[in-house]
Amino acid sequence: MLVAALASLDAAPASAEVRGALRLGVMTLELESSRDTPLFGDDVSRAVDKYNTAVAAYDRATGTTTERIDAHDLGVAETLFMLSPGIELGIGHYFFRLEAPIGLSSDLRSIGAGIYPLNFQGKLRRDLTAYISAGATASWLDRPGPGDVGGLLAVRAAAGVRIARHFLVELGYSAFALGGSVNSDRLESMAFTPEDMQHPEKVVAAGEARGIFDVSIGFAY
């Protein structure tokens, strides 16, 4: 119904159009970890078990009580500043969108590709065009320091407006996101004493989420 509404807003003759776009935004990434997290669950389980085994041995030797962890402690909680250059190709009410999202935060960085095959647009008035988009993104995800390997996948929809053909405002919604980062060398070499072992969230951080919102502004040219 929304697509039909957009299409009915502008009955002008269709013409092919190619434009570049640059969007700047913020995304709060809240991924919840579990032993069943796809792709990352085995590494999460190993890190949790190694840490808890080490602190149990330490407690027996010293008579102390050290708090245990579980898989939920190894999730991802970061706010990413997003920079997304892209290109849009279309005709009439339909366009195809391809972009390269780059994410930066204090502890994470990402770079990837976003493909949006379903995009529809329609004029609300002469200088205001509304659009909706649906697609997916895949990104390489990393943390500071050597050895970390990870990724982030998301199924995303967006709604926005193009003002005076150049200024963009967009609200995004990731229906599903899965991602994380693993340092395999650190995971293999985790020592069995709490004094010198790496804490698991420095070795594995991963999870999945549903319903992540983001907001961005930008310009088209």
N, C-alpha and C positions, 0 to 999 in steps of 0.2 A: 504493500500500500504506500509506503514511504517513497519507494522508487517511482511508482506511478505518479505520486504527487509532485515529485521533483521534475519529472518529464513533462508534466502538464503546465509547468510554470513558464516555459519559454518555448514558443513555437517558431522561433527564427530558423532560417535555413541552416543546415549543418555545414561546417567547414572543418577541415583537418587542422589540428593545433598541436604544437610541441612547446612545452615550457619547462624551465628549470625551477626548482623550489629549494628553499633552505628553511628548515624548521628548528627552532630552539625550544627545549622543553625540560620538564622535570618528571621523573618517574620514581615512585617509591616502590622498591622491590622487596617484598616480604614473602620469602619462600619457606615453607614449613617442611622440615626434614622428618623422615621416618626410615625404618629398616626396609620398607617396601617402596621407597622412592625409585621410580624407573631410572635405570642407568647408573645411579649413584648408591643404591641401597646397600650393596655388598661392602663398598668402601666405608660407608657410614657405620655399618655394623662392626667392621674390623677395628675402626678407630675407637668406638665406644667400648668394645670389649677389651682392647689393649689397655686403655686408660683405666678402666675399672679394675682390671686384674692387677695393675701396678699399684693403685692406691690401696687395694685390699691387702696386698703383701706388705706394703709400708705400714698400714694400720696394725697389722698383726705384730710386726717387728717393734713398733714404737708405742703401742697402746693408745694411739690417737684415733680420732674419728674424722675422716676426710669425706667430704660430700661426693657422692657418685653423680655421674651424668647419664643422660639417656639420649636417644637419637634426636629428640626435639631441640636439644641444645646446639645442634650443628646446622641449624637453618641459616638463611641469608637474610639480613636486614640492612639494606642500604638505600640511600636516596641518590639516584643517578642524574647528573646533568646530561641531557641528550642533545646532540648536534646531528641533524639528519639531512644531508644534501640528497637531492633526488631529481628525477626527471619524470614528466607526465606527458603521455601521448594519447590524444583522443580525437573524437569527432562527435559533434552534437552533444548529447547528454551522457555519453559513455567515455571514459578514459582509462588508460592503463598506467599504473604508478610503480616506479622502481626507485628504491632509495638505499642509502648506506648509513644506517644508524651507528653513531659513535657515542658511547656512554662513559662518563668519568665520575668517580667519587673518591673519597679518601682511601678506600681499601679495594676498590674494584675498577677495572676498565674493560670496555667491550668494544668490538667493532664487528659489523656483520652486514647482512643484506636483508632488505624487506621487499617482498613482492606482493602487490595488491592487484589481483586480476579483476576484481569487482569494484567499480567506482562509477557513481552516477552523480550528475550535477544538474542544477537548474537555477535560473535567475529568479531571485525574489523581487528585485527591481533592477534598474539599469546598472547601478554600481555595486550590487550585492548579489553574489552567487553562493548558494548552499551546495554542499556535497556530502556524500557518504562513501566510505571505503571499507573493504573487507579483504583480509589477506593474512600473511604470516611473516614472521621474522626469525632469522637464525643468526646467532652471533658467537664469536669467540669471546670467552670470558676468562679474565686473568686477575691475579692479585699481585702486589709488589713482591719482588724477589724472584729468584730463579726456581724452576721446577714445577710450577703450577700449570695445569692443563684443565680447561673447562669449556663450557658452552652454555648458551641460553636460547631456548626455543619458546616462541609465543604465537598464539593465534589471536589476532587483533582486529578490531573494528574501530572505526573513527567517524566522527561527524564534525563538520567545520564550515566555515564561511570564508569566501575570498572577497575582500573589500577593495573596490576600485581596481580590480584585476590583479593587484600586486600584494596586498597585505593579507596574511593568513592567521586565522585563529582556529584551533582544533582541540577537541576533547577525544581522547582515546580510551579504549576499553579492551584489555587482554582477557579473553574468556578463559584461557588456560596458559600457564607458563611453567616451564621446567628448566632448571639450570643448576649449575654448581661448579666448583673448582676443587681439584684433587692434586695434592703433591705426593706422587707415588713413592719417591725416594724417602721423604720424611715418614710416610706411613710404614714403609718397610723397616726403617731404622729407629722407630720409636723405642726408647729405652724403657726398662721395667722398673725404674725408680722415679718417683714424682719430681725429684730435684732436677733431673736433666732430661726428662722426656718432653717432647713437644705437646702442648695442650691440643686436643683433637680439633678444635675449631680453627687452629692454624694449619692443620693438615687437610681437613675435609670440611667444606661448607657447601651445602646443597639442599635442594628441596623443590617443592611444586606449590602452585597457588592458582586460585581462580578468582576472577573479578578484580583485576588491578587497573586502576584508572591512571591516566596521565594527561597532562595539558601542555600545549605548545603554542607558540606564536612564530611567525616567520614571514617570508616574502617570496613571491613568484616573479619570474622574469622571462 
